Amino acid sequence: MRNPTEVLKSLAEKSKDELYRFKRLYRNLYNPEFYWLAYKNIYANDGSMTAGADGTTIEGMSNEKINEIIASLRDHSYRPKPAKRVYIAKKNSNKKRPLGIQSGNDKLVQEVVRMMLESIYEPSFSKYSHGFRPQRSCHTALLQIQHNFTGVKWFVEGDIKAYFDTIDHHVLISILRRRIADESFIDLIWKFLRAGYLENWQYNATFSGTPQGSGISPILANIYLNELDSYMEEYKVEFDRGDARRSNNEYTMRQSRYKRYVDKCKNNWTTMNEEEKANALTEQKRLRKEYQQFPAHAPQDEGYKRIQYVRYADDFLIGIIGSKVDAEKVKADISAFLSTKLKLTMSAEKTLVTHSHDKARFLGYDITVNNDTTTRKTSKGQCRVFMGRVKLYLPHEKWVGKLLDYGVLKIVKDAQGKENWKPLQRDDYMYLEPHEIVAQYNAQIRGIYNYYRLASNVSVLNKFRYVMEYSMYKTFAGKYRITMTKAKLKFQKNGAFSVPYKTKAGEKTVVFYNQGFRCMKYAMGEFVDQTPEYARLNRPGELFFRFKSGKCDLCGTHSKDVMVHQVSSLKGLTGKSRWELVMLEKHRKALIVCRDCHKEIHT
């Protein structure tokens, strides 16, 4: 069998030819090593050990399990199990989002399919798309806006109503068939789309949408909306007009008046007395300020238009240099395209046309265009270096809302309506070890900072840190039943709140976050490799290498019939069982065990 990485690279290389159609994809599902690669990709995920509707997870991974899957794929008897539907809280809303949990075998097969689809489509995806893609993130989308949206006058905030639930299966399959000429592979995707779900132990068929929570849902969603990305690229070619804005007559006239006066002063400078010189300089400043109040180019030049577009999943933002009429037309055109071509509906309440001097909301940031006319001396002379620049802001309600969600803040209004903020202790943290309490607070501070580090006003998180700090002091005071001052002094060392703790490697110290909140101009490292590193599977210590050795981690015997025993987390292990003790000692969530030991574990 071919090395899976080589197969994926070959698919990616062939996909560069837009006319190439893939005809022999399904046979790759017969390669056992593809499933080990899939297992490596997903076994550490939080949801990998969550049981599907049939009660199975990816636990017990073995060659026998892989061979059973391959056999069912060969004779086309493979049928995905209905997903188990659960509901999770939706951000910034009282509503809940449906999530489908797949069975263990389906998770593996979907991951193999996902890798192949990603290799085929990723090279051809638009540069304006950032959601669920390797080497891209919310930050890369926001940075693209910051770099490309300079000088825009209008924003169109786009949102597709119930996108993942309303994807038309027939449209999706027709899109896939443009590049994939393997009906067995297409039929497998059909099976996943129509697998249905169980809710309250009642089966529900699925006639639209992608199975949220499944491994293939993100890539299928991107393939679908790549049609919108392509449409916007074509739309941009037709919309953009002119090479540059025409000059503003008001600006040009007043600038010329200023320059003539400066030249006149230079010619007569030697003959002027001190009072005349002072008056001349004052007049120069007045004239300069006068022309700088006007834009250098006509702000409403019908001969110059530009449109910019960025998408993250089903949310997109459009920047327009043009009139409000242009912006409204763009919104209507996109809505018509989505409705007629993709059978999707724009959310009327969330799709807004906003002036760039106001704030548009995208990916949790407030986005606006700077109107600052302040000039600075540059190599090109005095320039308005801030004019038209895109600014990213952390909304006030976002960080305050986090404090309220964490239960560390109480806001009380007095008789005059003034807000009084009161940090609160966290009762659920009192039973943690001291260093764990500090670590939890640090993680939450770093979490919000890492996401909003691109914001110009990210320093406002100093207030967030202050509330968290005093909440932590109160939590320690409640834990040790002492005053907050004594709790602070108890762990204060060199001006920092430090808690020592013991490990096998010796004593360590966790310090409460004190690294500041500096605005960054680069994306966080939320990146993954475009193709998996297959070579890592065969490194000593790696899971697949250990599996191939056939040695049981518990009894030490060698056998060809070994399997993987896995747990979702080490935190719940007590060390009372032999296998728990080995996991804790090796600090591994997965052990290679023989069949007898696996049976003993589950007895």
Secondary structure, 3 states (H helix, E strand, C coil): CCCHHHHHHHHHHHCCCCCCCECCCHHHHHCHHHHHHHHHHHCCCHHHHCCCCCCCCCCCEEHHHHHHHHHHHHCCCCCCCCEEEEEEECCCCCCEEEEEECCHHHHHHHHHHHHHHHHHHHHHCCCCECCCCCCCCHHHHHHHHHHHCCCCCEEEEEEECCHHHHCEHHHHHHHHHCCECCHHHHHHHHHHHCCCEEECCEEECCCECCCCCCCCHHHHHHHHHHHHHHHHHHHHHHHCECCCCCECHHHHHHHHHHHHHHHHHHHHHHHCCHHHHHHHHHHHHHHHHHHHCCCCECCCCCCCEEEEEEEECCEEEEEEECCHHHHHHHHHHHHHHHHHHCCCCECCCCCEEEECCCCEEECCEEEEECCCCCCEEECCEEECCCCCCEEEECCHHHHHHHHHHHCCEEEEECCCCCEEEEECCCHHHCCCCHHHHHHHHHHHHHHHHHHHCCCCCHHHHHHHHHHHHHHHHHHHHHHHCCCHHHHHHHHEECCEEEEEEEECCEEEEEECCCCCCCCCCCCCCCCCCCCCCHHHHHCCCCHHHHHHHCECCCCCCECCCEEEEECCCCCCCCCCCHHHHHHHHHCCCEEEEEHHHHHHHCC
